[in-house]
């Protein structure tokens, strides 16, 4: 790790320590402060079946019970909550629309149906997404929710179809170029499950350059989304790809804590199990020194850190002890970070956008606008933030 990065690390552990920064956050994210924006989000799509575990309620209790039942059988009561649209990309895109209060034209490209967009996605995107392009059938996940986490059982058979060749077949080269020319951002998520999506990320950056789009004009947000199943060779190729994208775009690469531990291991970093604010800040700075991205963000449940050429900063989050919903919290966090970056916020502001967006979502089940995020932060600062909003 470079000593320069270490020397410029700032760790805030209480929202009261950010009192002097909040006025700037409110001012820069107020209504009417940004022009109408356009951009592209993608590239997955899931239908999620939600199952709430009734007994046992925690993963810690459930794991040993399953192990004990190996070779025989077991039965546990659950509550089926129905099907919802899902996938990191769709959840991210809807959250971004809501945070920016609809002052954005989002084109979504992803797995929304084999030949046409399925009704479940049309209804979810209605009034929120400007253009829809489908590349394949959605994947399917059974989402088993526990009090202390979730287990995702996913059928990913359609994910391999998502690649640049399929995108050009479905969207068209001329239309894709037109979308890129008007884009101020690319929201690219779920690299971990889309084995060929790197061809899209790469060609998007190449086409932006080929079309004469100014370097760093477009913010390219990336979330790898549970990449444990990808082989090391794929991860090394990804790191080279991130460097190429950074040559054209302002890149923001986001990890949850587990993903950050795993990625640090690729560079010999021993951070597994380290969760304190100072440890997370050190981990984030280590990743920034190892990966050619403009901003690296790491978000545990209790806060978030961002490292850039300006140094590294950690801010606390409005932790919720019993979330109303957890699936989608990370996507709302990422959308909050991207929205903050689009508003021109510094690293502290970007993180405040992320943690307040996710904090609102887990308490309400809805994506927040910036105005709702302001209200949450004021309750949090006053020590009056409830578990439900």
RONU-255606 format. One line per field, with one value per residue (C-alpha): x, y, z; residue number from 0; residue in one letter. Coordinates in nm, 2 decimals. Example, Ala and Ser with C-alpha at 12.3 -4.5 7.8 and 13.67 -1.06 7.14 Angstrom:
c1	[1.23_1.37] .
c2	[-0.45_-0.11] .
c3	[0.78_0.71] .
i	[0_1] .
aa	[A_S] .
! end
This chain:
c1	[0.00_0.13_0.21_0.04_-0.29_-0.25_-0.16_-0.48_-0.72_-1.01_-1.24_-1.57_-1.75_-2.05_-2.29_-2.22_-1.87_-2.01_-2.22_-2.01_-2.05_-2.42_-2.52_-2.31_-2.48_-2.82_-2.74_-2.58_-2.86_-3.15_-3.42_-3.33_-2.96_-2.87_-2.97_-3.18_-2.94_-2.94_-2.76_-2.76_-2.81_-2.77_-2.73_-2.90_-3.26_-3.41_-3.75_-3.71_-3.94_-3.93_-3.95_-3.94_-3.81_-4.03_-3.85_-3.56_-3.54_-3.16_-2.90_-2.68_-2.95_-3.05_-2.70_-2.64_-3.00_-2.94_-2.61_-2.77_-3.04_-2.79_-2.88_-3.23_-3.48_-3.60_-3.90_-3.93_-4.21_-4.18_-4.40_-4.41_-4.42_-4.46_-4.26_-4.10_-3.89_-3.52_-3.16_-2.90_-2.95_-3.33_-3.32_-3.03_-3.20_-3.53_-3.35_-3.15_-3.47_-3.63_-3.32_-3.30_-3.68_-3.73_-3.50_-3.32_-3.37_-3.25_-3.22_-3.22_-3.06_-3.08_-3.24_-3.61_-3.76_-3.66_-3.83_-4.02_-4.02_-4.22_-4.51_-4.35_-4.07_-4.30_-4.50_-4.20_-4.04_-4.35_-4.29_-3.94_-3.73_-3.71_-3.61_-3.62_-3.42_-3.42_-3.14_-3.26_-3.49_-3.44_-3.26_-3.46_-3.38_-3.55_-3.46_-3.48_-3.48_-3.36_-3.34_-2.96_-2.92_-3.04_-2.97_-3.01_-3.08_-3.03_-3.09_-2.84_-2.88_-2.97_-2.69_-2.43_-2.63_-2.56_-2.27_-2.18_-2.28_-2.63_-2.66_-2.59_-2.83_-3.11_-3.04_-2.86_-2.52_-2.66_-2.91_-2.64_-2.41_-2.69_-2.76_-2.39_-2.36_-2.63_-2.51_-2.36_-2.34_-2.32_-2.46_-2.30_-2.37_-2.36_-2.04_-2.02_-2.31_-2.29_-2.00_-1.97_-2.08_-1.72_-1.75_-2.02_-1.83_-1.52_-1.70_-1.90_-1.58_-1.43_-1.73_-1.74_-1.38_-1.45_-1.74_-1.52_-1.68_-1.45_-1.24_-1.39_-1.72_-1.91_-1.93_-1.89_-2.03_-1.94_-2.06_-1.92_-2.20_-2.08_-1.80_-1.68_-1.78_-1.57_-1.22_-0.91_-0.83_-1.16_-1.08_-0.74_-0.90_-1.15_-0.88_-0.72_-1.06_-1.12_-0.79_-0.90_-1.24_-1.07_-0.87_-1.20_-1.45_-1.46_-1.48_-1.65_-1.60_-1.81_-1.77_-1.95_-1.72_-1.70_-1.62_-1.36_-1.19_-1.18_-1.05_-0.78_-0.67_-0.58_-0.31_-0.19_-0.40_-0.50_-0.82_-1.07_-1.28_-1.16_-1.47_-1.39_-1.42_-1.04_-0.99_-1.25_-1.07_-0.74_-0.89_-1.04_-0.71_-0.53_-0.77_-0.73_-0.36_-0.40_-0.68_-0.68_-1.02_-1.09_-1.29_-1.31_-1.60_-1.64_-1.97_-2.02_-2.36_-2.25_-2.10_-1.89_-1.54_-1.43_-1.07_-0.97_-0.66_-0.78_-0.72_-0.96_-1.26_-1.50_-1.84_-2.09_-2.43_-2.78_-2.77_-3.10_-3.11_-3.41_-3.45_-3.79_-3.61_-3.25_-3.25_-3.19_-3.01_-2.68_-2.83_-2.99_-2.65_-2.48_-2.75_-2.71_-2.33_-2.38_-2.64_-2.41_-2.13_-2.36_-2.43_-2.06_-2.02_-1.69_-1.61_-1.78_-2.09_-2.09_-2.08_-2.36_-2.57_-2.51_-2.56_-2.87_-3.03_-2.97_-3.07_-3.40_-3.47_-3.42_-3.66_-3.93_-3.89_-3.89_-3.62_-3.57_-3.55_-3.28_-3.54_-3.63_-3.26_-3.22_-3.51_-3.35_-3.02_-3.18_-3.36_-3.03_-2.83_-3.09_-3.08_-3.44_-3.41_-3.67_-3.64_-3.93_-4.00] .
c2	[0.00_0.35_0.57_0.86_0.67_0.57_0.92_1.07_0.82_0.97_0.75_0.88_0.65_0.86_1.07_1.36_1.38_1.47_1.76_2.01_1.81_1.75_2.11_2.06_1.72_1.87_2.16_1.96_1.70_1.93_1.95_2.11_2.11_1.87_1.88_1.59_1.30_1.00_0.67_0.29_0.03_-0.35_-0.63_-0.90_-0.98_-1.22_-1.33_-1.38_-1.60_-1.48_-1.73_-1.62_-1.88_-1.91_-2.17_-2.16_-1.79_-1.75_-1.89_-1.97_-2.21_-2.35_-2.46_-2.72_-2.85_-2.92_-3.09_-3.31_-3.41_-3.52_-3.87_-3.85_-3.56_-3.24_-3.01_-2.65_-2.40_-2.11_-1.83_-1.77_-1.40_-1.43_-1.35_-1.01_-0.87_-0.89_-0.89_-0.64_-0.44_-0.39_-0.31_-0.07_0.11_0.16_0.28_0.53_0.67_0.71_0.88_1.13_1.19_1.08_1.35_1.08_0.89_0.53_0.28_-0.07_-0.36_-0.71_-1.05_-0.95_-1.22_-1.44_-1.25_-0.97_-0.80_-1.00_-0.84_-0.86_-0.63_-0.40_-0.34_-0.28_-0.04_0.15_0.52_0.47_0.34_0.53_0.24_-0.14_-0.39_-0.76_-1.01_-1.34_-1.50_-1.39_-1.61_-1.73_-1.72_-1.86_-1.61_-1.77_-1.48_-1.53_-1.28_-1.27_-1.29_-1.47_-1.77_-1.73_-2.05_-1.94_-2.10_-1.91_-2.11_-1.80_-1.58_-1.71_-1.56_-1.20_-1.07_-0.80_-1.00_-1.07_-0.70_-0.58_-0.84_-0.71_-0.34_-0.27_-0.10_0.24_0.25_0.15_0.42_0.68_0.56_0.59_0.94_1.07_0.88_1.04_0.71_0.33_0.12_-0.22_-0.48_-0.85_-0.94_-1.24_-1.43_-1.31_-1.50_-1.31_-0.96_-0.85_-0.83_-0.57_-0.37_-0.37_-0.28_0.00_0.17_0.12_0.26_0.56_0.63_0.55_0.79_1.07_1.10_1.30_1.10_1.09_1.24_0.91_0.76_0.38_0.22_-0.14_-0.39_-0.75_-0.91_-1.23_-1.34_-1.63_-1.89_-1.72_-1.87_-1.68_-1.64_-1.45_-1.23_-1.14_-1.06_-0.84_-0.64_-0.57_-0.48_-0.23_-0.06_-0.02_0.12_0.36_0.49_0.62_0.66_0.78_0.44_0.36_0.00_-0.12_-0.43_-0.56_-0.66_-1.03_-0.95_-0.70_-0.96_-1.20_-0.95_-0.83_-1.20_-1.18_-0.93_-1.11_-0.89_-1.07_-0.90_-1.18_-1.14_-0.78_-0.56_-0.25_0.09_0.13_-0.22_-0.15_0.18_0.00_-0.27_-0.01_0.18_-0.14_-0.22_0.13_0.08_-0.25_-0.18_0.08_0.24_0.60_0.52_0.20_0.16_-0.11_-0.14_-0.36_-0.34_-0.08_0.19_0.23_0.34_0.51_0.54_0.76_0.97_1.21_0.94_0.72_0.80_0.58_0.70_0.52_0.39_0.41_0.05_-0.14_-0.43_-0.60_-0.50_-0.51_-0.64_-0.71_-0.82_-0.50_-0.31_-0.33_-0.22_0.08_0.16_0.15_0.37_0.62_0.63_0.67_0.94_1.12_1.11_1.24_1.53_1.61_1.50_1.43_1.09_1.16_1.28_0.97_0.75_0.94_0.89_0.52_0.45_0.67_0.51_0.16_0.27_0.40_0.09_-0.17_0.02_0.09_-0.16_0.14_0.33_0.68_1.01_1.25_1.44_1.13_1.06_1.41_1.34_1.01_1.17_1.44_1.17_0.98_1.28_1.36_1.00_0.94_0.71_0.43_0.07_0.14_0.43] .
c3	[0.00_-0.08_0.22_0.04_0.04_0.41_0.51_0.36_0.51_0.72_0.92_1.05_1.29_1.39_1.18_1.42_1.29_0.94_1.06_0.87_0.55_0.55_0.44_0.12_0.06_0.09_-0.13_-0.41_-0.42_-0.39_-0.65_-0.98_-0.92_-1.21_-1.58_-1.71_-1.77_-1.99_-1.96_-2.00_-1.73_-1.76_-1.83_-1.64_-1.54_-1.29_-1.16_-0.79_-0.58_-0.22_0.06_0.42_0.67_0.97_1.18_1.23_1.16_1.13_0.90_1.20_1.33_0.99_0.88_1.16_1.12_0.75_0.82_1.08_0.83_0.56_0.43_0.56_0.52_0.68_0.66_0.77_0.77_0.53_0.40_0.02_-0.06_-0.43_-0.75_-0.81_-1.09_-0.99_-1.10_-0.99_-1.31_-1.29_-0.92_-0.97_-1.26_-1.08_-0.77_-0.98_-1.14_-0.80_-0.64_-0.92_-0.89_-1.25_-1.39_-1.59_-1.92_-1.86_-2.14_-1.99_-2.18_-2.03_-1.99_-1.98_-2.20_-2.49_-2.78_-2.60_-2.26_-2.01_-1.83_-1.49_-1.61_-1.82_-1.50_-1.28_-1.53_-1.63_-1.61_-1.49_-1.78_-2.11_-2.34_-2.29_-2.49_-2.41_-2.49_-2.34_-2.09_-1.73_-1.49_-1.18_-0.81_-0.51_-0.24_0.11_0.36_0.72_1.00_0.96_0.59_0.27_0.06_-0.32_-0.52_-0.88_-1.22_-1.43_-1.76_-1.97_-1.83_-2.08_-2.37_-2.25_-2.47_-2.72_-3.03_-2.89_-2.78_-3.14_-3.28_-3.05_-3.02_-3.35_-3.40_-3.50_-3.22_-2.97_-3.09_-3.06_-2.70_-2.62_-2.76_-2.53_-2.22_-1.91_-1.73_-1.77_-1.48_-1.54_-1.27_-1.20_-1.38_-1.15_-1.30_-1.66_-1.79_-2.13_-2.02_-2.02_-2.40_-2.35_-2.10_-2.32_-2.64_-2.47_-2.37_-2.71_-2.89_-2.66_-2.77_-3.13_-3.13_-3.00_-2.66_-2.43_-2.18_-1.83_-1.95_-1.89_-1.54_-1.56_-1.25_-1.20_-0.94_-0.97_-0.76_-0.60_-0.83_-0.62_-0.89_-1.16_-1.21_-1.13_-1.50_-1.54_-1.25_-1.39_-1.73_-1.55_-1.38_-1.72_-1.86_-1.57_-1.66_-2.03_-1.93_-1.69_-1.98_-2.14_-1.85_-1.49_-1.32_-0.99_-0.89_-0.59_-0.37_-0.07_0.21_0.12_-0.24_-0.13_0.09_-0.20_-0.45_-0.20_-0.19_-0.56_-0.46_-0.15_0.09_0.41_0.52_0.56_0.88_0.94_0.98_1.18_1.01_1.01_0.86_0.59_0.51_0.49_0.27_0.03_0.01_-0.06_-0.35_-0.49_-0.50_-0.68_-0.93_-1.21_-1.12_-1.04_-0.73_-0.53_-0.29_-0.02_0.17_0.47_0.64_0.89_0.66_0.35_0.23_-0.09_-0.21_-0.50_-0.59_-0.32_-0.05_0.14_0.35_0.56_0.67_0.90_0.78_0.93_1.04_1.06_1.30_1.15_0.78_0.62_0.31_0.23_-0.13_-0.33_-0.06_-0.23_-0.56_-0.39_-0.23_-0.57_-0.73_-0.45_-0.51_-0.89_-0.84_-0.60_-0.85_-1.12_-0.90_-0.87_-0.51_-0.35_-0.20_0.13_-0.06_-0.28_0.02_0.20_-0.11_-0.10_0.27_0.30_-0.01_0.13_0.48_0.35_0.13_0.41_0.63_0.38_0.09_-0.14_-0.32_-0.18_-0.36_-0.25_-0.05_0.14_0.20_0.34_0.58_0.69_0.75_0.97_1.18_1.20_1.31_1.58_1.71_1.62_1.32_1.35_1.22_0.97_0.75] .
i	[0_1_2_3_4_5_6_7_8_9_10_11_12_13_14_15_16_17_18_19_20_21_22_23_24_25_26_27_28_29_30_31_32_33_34_35_36_37_38_39_40_41_42_43_44_45_46_47_48_49_50_51_52_53_54_55_56_57_58_59_60_61_62_63_64_65_66_67_68_69_70_71_72_73_74_75_76_77_78_79_80_81_82_83_84_85_86_87_88_89_90_91_92_93_94_95_96_97_98_99_100_101_102_103_104_105_106_107_108_109_110_111_112_113_114_115_116_117_118_119_120_121_122_123_124_125_126_127_128_129_130_131_132_133_134_135_136_137_138_139_140_141_142_143_144_145_146_147_148_149_150_151_152_153_154_155_156_157_158_159_160_161_162_163_164_165_166_167_168_169_170_171_172_173_174_175_176_177_178_179_180_181_182_183_184_185_186_187_188_189_190_191_192_193_194_195_196_197_198_199_200_201_202_203_204_205_206_207_208_209_210_211_212_213_214_215_216_217_218_219_220_221_222_223_224_225_226_227_228_229_230_231_232_233_234_235_236_237_238_239_240_241_242_243_244_245_246_247_248_249_250_251_252_253_254_255_256_257_258_259_260_261_262_263_264_265_266_267_268_269_270_271_272_273_274_275_276_277_278_279_280_281_282_283_284_285_286_287_288_289_290_291_292_293_294_295_296_297_298_299_300_301_302_303_304_305_306_307_308_309_310_311_312_313_314_315_316_317_318_319_320_321_322_323_324_325_326_327_328_329_330_331_332_333_334_335_336_337_338_339_340_341_342_343_344_345_346_347_348_349_350_351_352_353_354_355_356_357_358_359_360_361_362_363_364_365_366_367_368_369_370_371_372_373_374_375_376_377_378_379_380_381_382_383_384_385_386_387_388] .
aa	[X_X_X_X_X_X_X_X_X_X_X_X_X_X_X_X_X_X_X_X_X_X_X_X_X_X_X_X_X_X_X_X_X_X_X_X_X_X_X_X_X_X_X_X_X_X_X_X_X_X_X_X_X_X_X_X_X_X_X_X_X_X_X_X_X_X_X_X_X_X_X_X_X_X_X_X_X_X_X_X_X_X_X_X_X_X_X_X_X_X_X_X_X_X_X_X_X_X_X_X_X_X_X_X_X_X_X_X_X_X_X_X_X_X_X_X_X_X_X_X_X_X_X_X_X_X_X_X_X_X_X_X_X_X_X_X_X_X_X_X_X_X_X_X_X_X_X_X_X_X_X_X_X_X_X_X_X_X_X_X_X_X_X_X_X_X_X_X_X_X_X_X_X_X_X_X_X_X_X_X_X_X_X_X_X_X_X_X_X_X_X_X_X_X_X_X_X_X_X_X_X_X_X_X_X_X_X_X_X_X_X_X_X_X_X_X_X_X_X_X_X_X_X_X_X_X_X_X_X_X_X_X_X_X_X_X_X_X_X_X_X_X_X_X_X_X_X_X_X_X_X_X_X_X_X_X_X_X_X_X_X_X_X_X_X_X_X_X_X_X_X_X_X_X_X_X_X_X_X_X_X_X_X_X_X_X_X_X_X_X_X_X_X_X_X_X_X_X_X_X_X_X_X_X_X_X_X_X_X_X_X_X_X_X_X_X_X_X_X_X_X_X_X_X_X_X_X_X_X_X_X_X_X_X_X_X_X_X_X_X_X_X_X_X_X_X_X_X_X_X_X_X_X_X_X_X_X_X_X_X_X_X_X_X_X_X_X_X_X_X_X_X_X_X_X_X_X_X_X_X_X_X_X_X_X_X_X_X_X] .
! end
